Amino acid sequence: MLGVPDGAIREKVGRPMMGSRYWRLGIGVALAGALLLPAGVRAQNAPLAYVSNEGSGTVTIIDTATDQVVGTLTVGPGPRGIQVSPDGKRVYVAVSDLARTVETDADAIVEIDVATGKITRRIRAGSDPEQFAVSPDGRRLFVSNEDAGTASIIDLETNEVIVTLTVGIEPEGVAISPDGRWVYVTAETSNTVSVIDTNLNQVVASFLVDVRPRAAAFSPDGKRAYVTSEISGTVSVVDTETHEVIETILLEEGEAKPVGVVVSPDGKRVYVANGHANSVSVIDAETNEVVATIPVGRRPWGIAITPDGKKLYTANGLSNDVSVIDTATNQVIATVDVDGEGPWGVAIVNPAGN
């Protein structure tokens, strides 16, 4: 990423094979922030796309009505996972000082107030927090701690870790069911998905998927989940009642390296960011067949969809931009320069609530 040849990096963004990672940002910047918003931007009703830039320690804000950058916020070192509170008032970003081998104060979830554009707090997580999910009631975070092989459940009212659970080896993706009952945590080294029962705050099941699972997403009705496996180039379709894989979808044979995944609001389409294949796969959720492949920027990682389902946004880590896709035509209609390095994740803020 960041302009280096693909072969010079590990498959995972920002994760070289050995040694420290490429940023060394000071922890002190995390609470400072530097948000630049034109007058009147906050009054718009259009959703905003927030993009985490892993290499520059920033978050870029894009107006989805115009597909123009309207702000940049400094959040701290290595921002990756990014999510929105259910009421659309707060954005959460996982940051981590990755040029180290032990947990530091930089390992945290940063909270951004959408109305003011200010960082309001830093919530300590475990070692190397990467991805996470917000509960539907907005009261808890479920965070994967990659270095520790754990998942933390955090109470957002007290800023305290309720419990830390052992999950698979090198956990990454986190998804929560629409009713808030189940949390799926993917583990890229053990090729497993751990199932957390949020009523019990315990891991109650674990199941195997294909090689190097990166992310997961639930269908709007909660009956299915979709897990991407980067090395296998597949998506596992999971029955969430039994927590079993019922089908495996092969994407572009020999090409796709699937990472991010999102389901359309109507549940009819599943969209998969294919990493180093520089594309997005479109899956028909009824037939589980790939119906389109869309070329995008270089190494798309995170992917998000607008509340009306009309636009997709992909964070392209090697071209330092975001591809905007019209879901009606499956065509890229805009490419937005993020003015940052290594865009990793993307989340959509809906003024009417997430």
C-alpha positions as CSV (number, residue, x, y, z in Angstrom):
1,M,0.0,0.0,0.0
2,L,0.9,3.7,0.1
3,G,2.5,3.5,-3.3
4,V,4.7,0.4,-2.7
5,P,4.5,-2.6,-5.0
6,D,1.9,-5.2,-4.0
7,G,4.6,-7.8,-3.5
8,A,6.3,-5.6,-0.8
9,I,3.5,-6.0,1.7
10,R,1.8,-8.8,3.4
11,E,-1.7,-9.6,2.2
12,K,-3.1,-7.7,5.2
13,V,-3.0,-3.9,4.9
14,G,-0.2,-2.4,7.0
15,R,1.1,-5.8,8.2
16,P,4.6,-6.4,6.9
17,M,6.0,-9.8,7.3
18,M,8.5,-8.8,9.9
19,G,9.5,-5.7,11.9
20,S,7.6,-2.6,12.8
21,R,4.8,-1.1,10.7
22,Y,5.2,1.9,8.6
23,W,3.7,4.6,10.8
24,R,5.0,6.2,14.0
25,L,2.4,8.8,14.9
26,G,2.5,10.3,18.3
27,I,-0.3,9.3,20.7
28,G,-0.9,12.9,21.6
29,V,-2.5,13.7,18.2
30,A,-5.5,11.5,19.1
31,L,-7.4,14.0,21.2
32,A,-6.3,17.0,19.2
33,G,-8.1,16.5,15.9
34,A,-8.1,18.7,12.9
35,L,-11.5,18.8,11.3
36,L,-12.1,21.0,8.4
37,L,-15.8,21.4,7.4
38,P,-17.2,24.0,5.1
39,A,-20.1,26.0,6.6
40,G,-23.5,24.4,6.3
41,V,-22.2,20.9,5.7
42,R,-23.6,19.6,9.0
43,A,-27.1,20.8,8.0
44,Q,-27.3,18.5,5.0
45,N,-29.5,15.5,5.2
46,A,-27.4,13.3,3.0
47,P,-25.4,10.5,4.7
48,L,-21.7,11.0,5.2
49,A,-19.1,8.4,4.5
50,Y,-16.3,8.2,7.1
51,V,-13.1,6.5,5.9
52,S,-10.3,5.4,8.1
53,N,-6.8,6.0,6.7
54,E,-4.4,3.5,8.3
55,G,-1.2,5.0,7.1
56,S,-1.8,8.7,7.9
57,G,-3.7,8.3,11.2
58,T,-6.7,10.2,9.8
59,V,-10.4,9.9,9.0
60,T,-11.7,11.4,5.8
61,I,-15.4,12.5,5.6
62,I,-17.2,12.4,2.3
63,D,-20.6,13.9,1.5
64,T,-22.5,11.1,-0.3
65,A,-24.7,13.7,-2.0
66,T,-21.8,15.2,-3.9
67,D,-19.1,12.6,-3.4
68,Q,-16.8,15.4,-2.3
69,V,-14.4,15.4,0.7
70,V,-15.8,17.7,3.3
71,G,-13.5,17.1,6.3
72,T,-10.4,15.4,7.6
73,L,-9.9,14.4,11.3
74,T,-6.7,13.3,12.9
75,V,-7.5,10.4,15.2
76,G,-4.2,8.6,16.1
77,P,-2.0,5.8,14.9
78,G,-3.2,3.1,12.6
79,P,-6.9,3.6,12.4
80,R,-8.6,0.6,10.9
81,G,-12.1,-0.6,12.0
82,I,-14.8,2.1,11.9
83,Q,-18.4,1.9,12.9
84,V,-21.4,4.2,13.6
85,S,-23.7,4.3,16.7
86,P,-27.3,3.2,16.0
87,D,-28.5,6.8,16.4
88,G,-26.0,8.1,13.9
89,K,-24.5,10.6,16.5
90,R,-21.1,9.0,17.0
91,V,-18.5,7.4,15.0
92,Y,-16.0,4.9,16.5
93,V,-12.6,4.1,15.2
94,A,-10.1,1.5,16.3
95,V,-6.6,2.9,16.6
96,S,-3.4,1.1,17.5
97,D,0.3,1.9,17.9
98,L,1.4,-1.0,15.8
99,A,5.2,-0.2,16.0
100,R,5.4,-2.1,19.2
101,T,5.0,-5.6,20.6
102,V,3.0,-5.0,23.8
103,E,-0.2,-3.3,24.5
104,T,0.1,0.5,24.9
105,D,-2.2,3.4,25.7
106,A,-2.6,3.9,21.9
107,D,-4.7,0.7,21.7
108,A,-8.1,2.1,21.9
109,I,-11.5,2.9,20.3
110,V,-11.8,6.6,19.5
111,E,-15.2,8.2,19.7
112,I,-16.1,11.1,17.4
113,D,-19.1,13.4,17.9
114,V,-20.7,13.7,14.5
115,A,-22.3,17.1,15.2
116,T,-19.2,18.8,16.4
117,G,-16.5,16.8,14.6
118,K,-14.6,16.5,17.8
119,I,-13.0,13.4,19.5
120,T,-14.9,13.0,22.8
121,R,-13.2,10.1,24.4
122,R,-10.8,7.2,24.0
123,I,-11.9,3.8,25.2
124,R,-9.2,1.3,26.1
125,A,-9.6,-2.0,24.4
126,G,-7.2,-5.0,24.3
127,S,-3.9,-5.4,22.4
128,D,-4.1,-4.3,18.8
129,P,-7.9,-3.7,18.4
130,E,-8.8,-4.1,14.7
131,Q,-12.4,-4.5,14.0
132,F,-15.5,-4.2,16.2
133,A,-19.3,-4.0,16.2
134,V,-21.7,-1.7,18.1
135,S,-24.7,-3.3,19.7
136,P,-28.1,-2.3,18.2
137,D,-29.0,-0.5,21.5
138,G,-25.7,1.5,21.3
139,R,-24.6,0.4,24.8
140,R,-21.8,-2.1,24.1
141,L,-18.8,-2.6,21.8
142,F,-17.5,-6.0,20.8
143,V,-13.8,-5.7,19.8
144,S,-11.4,-8.1,18.3
145,N,-7.9,-7.9,19.8
146,E,-5.7,-9.3,17.1
147,D,-2.4,-9.8,19.1
148,A,-4.1,-11.2,22.1
149,G,-6.4,-13.7,20.4
150,T,-9.3,-12.3,22.4
151,A,-12.5,-10.3,22.0
152,S,-13.4,-7.5,24.5
153,I,-17.0,-6.6,25.4
154,I,-17.0,-2.9,26.4
155,D,-19.7,-1.0,28.3
156,L,-20.1,2.4,26.6
157,E,-21.7,4.0,29.7
158,T,-18.8,3.2,32.0
159,N,-15.9,2.9,29.4
160,E,-15.0,-0.4,31.1
161,V,-14.3,-3.8,29.7
162,I,-17.1,-6.1,30.9
163,V,-15.4,-9.3,29.9
164,T,-12.5,-10.5,27.7
165,L,-13.2,-13.7,25.8
166,T,-10.7,-16.1,24.2
167,V,-11.6,-16.6,20.5
168,G,-9.7,-18.0,17.6
169,I,-6.0,-17.2,16.6
170,E,-5.5,-13.7,15.2
171,P,-9.1,-12.5,15.4
172,E,-10.2,-9.8,13.0
173,G,-13.7,-9.4,11.6
174,V,-16.6,-8.7,14.0
175,A,-20.3,-8.7,13.1
176,I,-23.5,-8.5,15.2
177,S,-26.9,-9.8,14.3
178,P,-29.7,-7.3,13.8
179,D,-31.4,-8.3,17.0
180,G,-28.1,-8.1,18.9
181,R,-28.2,-11.7,20.1
182,W,-25.2,-13.1,18.3
183,V,-21.7,-11.8,17.6
184,Y,-19.4,-13.5,15.1
185,V,-15.6,-13.1,15.4
186,T,-13.5,-14.3,12.5
187,A,-10.0,-15.6,13.2
188,E,-7.6,-15.6,10.2
189,T,-5.0,-18.1,11.5
190,S,-7.3,-20.7,13.0
191,N,-9.8,-20.3,10.1
192,T,-12.7,-20.2,12.6
193,V,-15.6,-18.1,13.5
194,S,-16.4,-17.8,17.2
195,V,-20.0,-17.3,18.2
196,I,-20.7,-15.0,21.2
197,D,-24.1,-15.2,22.9
198,T,-24.6,-11.6,24.1
199,N,-27.1,-12.6,26.7
200,L,-24.5,-14.7,28.4
201,N,-21.4,-12.8,27.3
202,Q,-19.8,-16.2,26.5
203,V,-18.5,-18.0,23.4
204,V,-21.1,-20.7,22.8
205,A,-19.9,-22.1,19.5
206,S,-17.1,-22.1,17.0
207,F,-17.1,-23.3,13.4
208,L,-14.6,-23.7,10.6
209,V,-14.7,-21.7,7.4
210,D,-12.2,-21.4,4.5
211,V,-8.6,-20.1,4.7
212,R,-8.0,-16.7,6.3
213,P,-11.5,-15.4,7.2
214,R,-11.4,-11.6,7.2
215,A,-14.9,-10.2,7.8
216,A,-18.5,-11.2,8.3
217,A,-21.9,-9.6,7.8
218,F,-25.5,-10.6,8.7
219,S,-28.5,-10.4,6.5
220,P,-31.1,-7.8,7.5
221,D,-33.4,-10.5,8.8
222,G,-30.6,-12.1,10.7
223,K,-31.1,-15.6,9.2
224,R,-27.9,-15.7,7.3
225,A,-24.3,-14.5,7.8
226,Y,-21.6,-14.2,5.1
227,V,-17.9,-14.7,5.9
228,T,-15.2,-13.8,3.5
229,S,-12.0,-16.0,3.3
230,E,-9.2,-14.2,1.6
231,I,-6.8,-17.0,0.6
232,S,-9.5,-19.3,-0.5
233,G,-11.3,-16.6,-2.5
234,T,-14.6,-17.7,-1.1
235,V,-17.7,-16.5,0.9
236,S,-19.2,-18.9,3.4
237,V,-23.0,-18.7,3.8
238,V,-23.9,-19.4,7.4
239,D,-27.3,-20.5,8.9
240,T,-27.4,-18.4,12.0
241,E,-29.9,-20.7,13.8
242,T,-27.5,-23.6,13.7
243,H,-24.2,-21.6,13.3
244,E,-23.3,-23.9,10.4
245,V,-21.9,-23.3,6.9
246,I,-24.6,-24.2,4.4
247,E,-22.9,-23.2,1.2
248,T,-19.5,-21.9,0.0
249,I,-19.4,-19.4,-2.9
250,L,-16.3,-19.3,-5.1
251,L,-15.6,-15.8,-6.4
252,E,-13.3,-14.9,-9.3
253,E,-11.3,-18.1,-9.5
254,G,-7.7,-17.6,-8.8
255,E,-8.2,-13.8,-8.6
256,A,-10.4,-12.7,-5.7
257,K,-8.9,-12.0,-2.3
258,P,-12.1,-11.2,-0.4
259,V,-12.0,-9.0,2.6
260,G,-14.8,-6.6,3.4
261,V,-18.5,-7.6,3.0
262,V,-21.8,-5.8,3.2
263,V,-25.4,-6.8,2.6
264,S,-27.9,-4.5,0.9
265,P,-30.7,-3.1,3.1
266,D,-33.3,-5.2,1.3
267,G,-31.1,-8.4,1.7
268,K,-31.1,-9.2,-2.0
269,R,-27.5,-8.5,-2.7
270,V,-24.2,-9.3,-1.0
271,Y,-21.2,-7.1,-2.0
272,V,-17.6,-8.3,-1.4
273,A,-14.4,-6.2,-1.6
274,N,-11.9,-8.4,-3.3
275,G,-8.6,-6.9,-2.1
276,H,-5.7,-7.4,-4.4
277,A,-8.0,-8.4,-7.3
278,N,-9.1,-4.7,-7.4
279,S,-12.8,-5.5,-7.7
280,V,-16.1,-6.0,-6.0
281,S,-18.2,-9.1,-6.4
282,V,-22.0,-8.9,-6.4
283,I,-23.8,-11.9,-5.1
284,D,-27.5,-12.7,-5.5
285,A,-28.5,-13.7,-2.0
286,E,-31.3,-15.9,-3.2
287,T,-29.2,-18.1,-5.5
288,N,-25.8,-17.5,-3.9
289,E,-24.4,-16.9,-7.3
290,V,-22.0,-14.1,-8.4
291,V,-23.9,-12.0,-10.8
292,A,-21.4,-9.2,-11.5
293,T,-17.8,-8.2,-10.9
294,I,-17.0,-4.5,-10.7
295,P,-13.5,-3.1,-11.2
296,V,-12.6,-0.5,-8.6
297,G,-9.4,1.1,-7.2
298,R,-6.3,-0.7,-6.0
299,R,-6.8,-3.2,-3.1
300,P,-10.3,-2.4,-1.9
301,W,-10.6,-3.4,1.8
302,G,-13.5,-1.9,3.6
303,I,-16.9,-1.6,1.9
304,A,-20.2,0.2,3.0
305,I,-23.6,0.9,1.5
306,T,-25.9,3.9,1.8
307,P,-29.1,3.4,3.8
308,D,-31.2,3.6,0.6
309,G,-29.0,0.9,-1.0
310,K,-28.2,3.0,-4.0
311,K,-24.5,3.6,-3.5
312,L,-21.5,1.5,-2.4
313,Y,-18.2,2.9,-1.1
314,T,-14.9,1.0,-1.1
315,A,-11.8,2.0,0.7
316,N,-8.9,1.4,-1.7
317,G,-5.7,1.1,0.3
318,L,-3.1,1.1,-2.5
319,S,-4.6,3.9,-4.7
320,N,-5.5,6.1,-1.7
321,D,-9.0,6.7,-2.9
322,V,-12.6,5.6,-2.5
323,S,-14.6,4.1,-5.4
324,V,-18.3,5.0,-5.5
325,I,-20.6,2.4,-7.1
326,D,-24.1,2.9,-8.5
327,T,-25.8,-0.4,-7.4
328,A,-28.5,0.0,-10.1
329,T,-25.9,-0.3,-12.9
330,N,-23.0,-1.9,-11.0
331,Q,-20.7,0.8,-12.4
332,V,-18.2,3.1,-10.6
333,I,-19.6,6.6,-10.9
334,A,-16.9,8.5,-8.9
335,T,-13.5,8.1,-7.5
336,V,-12.7,10.2,-4.4
337,D,-9.1,11.0,-3.4
338,V,-9.1,10.7,0.4
339,D,-6.1,13.0,0.9
340,G,-4.7,10.4,3.2
341,E,-2.7,7.2,3.1
342,G,-3.9,3.6,3.2
343,P,-7.7,3.9,3.4
344,W,-8.8,0.8,5.3
345,G,-12.4,1.0,6.5
346,V,-15.6,2.9,5.6
347,A,-18.8,3.5,7.5
348,I,-21.9,5.5,6.5
349,V,-23.5,8.0,9.0
350,N,-27.2,8.4,8.4
351,P,-28.6,11.7,9.9
352,A,-31.9,9.8,10.5
353,G,-30.1,7.1,12.6
354,N,-27.8,4.3,11.4
